[in-house]
Amino acid sequence: MPPQIDRVLYVQRVLALYRLMPGTTGRIRRADRQLAASLQDRGISINIVSAALLLAAVRRTFRSGDPLPLISSLHYIQPLIDELVAQPVPPDYVIYLCRKLAPLAPNFVAAATAHQLS
């Protein structure tokens, strides 16, 4: 398990990843900061948050049907975080998600991958 990081750094990393995620408005709200802080309080690793953001981005990007509206809150990924806490995905699956999304969102994937490795 990675070491616990400083609260301010944790919140900054989570919000930076969220801002880079394709399909978001790119705006950070007070409620997003509060959620990021509460995730750290719950002991949710940055790797879980990163994987949840990757999973959400891939699911939204490669779904069929009409485009979805932009995500306006970090709270959108809360169910995915709960899903990954209950049943973590293998590291190989995270690599697969990165490879699938990299051509469309290289900056997001690079940041998410860096968080997975840190």
C-alpha positions in Angstrom: 0.0 0.0 0.0 1.4 3.4 -0.9 2.3 5.8 1.9 -0.3 8.4 3.0 0.3 11.7 1.3 -0.3 15.2 2.7 -4.0 16.2 2.7 -3.4 19.4 0.6 -1.3 17.4 -2.0 -3.9 14.6 -2.1 -6.7 17.0 -2.8 -4.7 18.8 -5.4 -3.9 15.6 -7.2 -7.5 14.4 -7.1 -8.8 17.7 -8.5 -6.1 17.9 -11.1 -7.0 14.4 -12.4 -10.7 15.3 -12.4 -10.0 18.5 -14.3 -8.1 16.6 -17.0 -10.7 13.8 -17.3 -12.4 14.0 -20.7 -16.1 14.8 -20.4 -15.9 17.2 -17.5 -16.6 20.9 -17.4 -13.0 21.4 -16.0 -14.3 23.5 -13.2 -13.7 22.7 -9.6 -16.4 23.5 -7.1 -16.3 23.7 -3.3 -18.2 20.4 -3.0 -15.5 18.8 -5.2 -12.8 19.9 -2.8 -14.8 18.7 0.2 -15.3 15.3 -1.5 -11.6 15.0 -2.3 -10.7 15.7 1.3 -13.3 13.2 2.6 -11.9 10.6 0.3 -8.6 11.0 2.0 -10.2 10.9 5.4 -11.8 7.6 4.4 -8.3 6.3 3.4 -9.1 6.0 -0.3 -5.8 5.8 -2.1 -5.0 8.1 -5.0 -4.7 4.9 -7.1 -8.3 4.0 -6.5 -9.5 7.6 -7.4 -7.3 7.5 -10.5 -8.7 4.1 -11.5 -12.2 5.3 -11.0 -11.6 8.4 -13.2 -10.1 6.2 -15.9 -13.0 3.7 -15.7 -15.5 6.5 -15.9 -13.8 8.1 -18.8 -13.6 4.9 -20.8 -17.2 3.9 -20.1 -18.4 7.3 -21.2 -16.1 7.6 -24.2 -16.8 4.2 -25.7 -20.5 3.9 -25.0 -23.0 3.7 -27.9 -25.8 6.2 -28.2 -26.1 9.9 -27.9 -23.3 11.9 -26.2 -23.7 12.4 -22.5 -23.8 15.8 -20.9 -20.6 17.1 -19.4 -19.8 16.0 -15.8 -20.0 18.9 -13.5 -19.0 17.3 -10.2 -16.4 15.0 -8.8 -19.3 13.3 -7.1 -20.0 11.6 -10.4 -17.3 9.0 -9.7 -18.3 8.3 -6.1 -20.2 5.1 -7.1 -17.2 3.9 -9.0 -14.9 4.5 -6.1 -17.2 2.5 -3.9 -17.2 -0.3 -6.6 -13.4 -0.3 -6.7 -13.0 -0.3 -2.9 -15.4 -3.4 -2.8 -13.7 -5.1 -5.7 -10.4 -3.7 -6.9 -9.4 -4.1 -10.5 -6.2 -5.8 -11.4 -3.3 -3.5 -12.4 -3.3 -5.1 -15.9 -6.9 -3.8 -16.4 -5.8 -0.3 -15.4 -3.0 -0.5 -18.1 -5.7 -1.7 -20.6 -7.9 1.3 -19.8 -4.9 3.6 -20.2 -4.0 2.1 -23.6 -7.6 2.4 -24.8 -8.0 6.0 -23.8 -4.5 7.3 -24.5 -5.1 8.2 -28.2 -8.1 10.4 -27.2 -6.9 11.9 -23.9 -3.1 11.6 -23.7 -2.6 14.3 -20.9 -5.2 12.7 -18.7 -3.8 9.2 -19.2 -0.3 10.4 -18.5 -1.4 12.0 -15.3 -3.5 9.0 -14.2 -0.6 6.7 -15.0 1.8 8.8 -13.0 -0.6 8.6 -10.0 -0.9 4.8 -10.4 2.9 4.5 -10.2 3.5 7.0 -7.4 
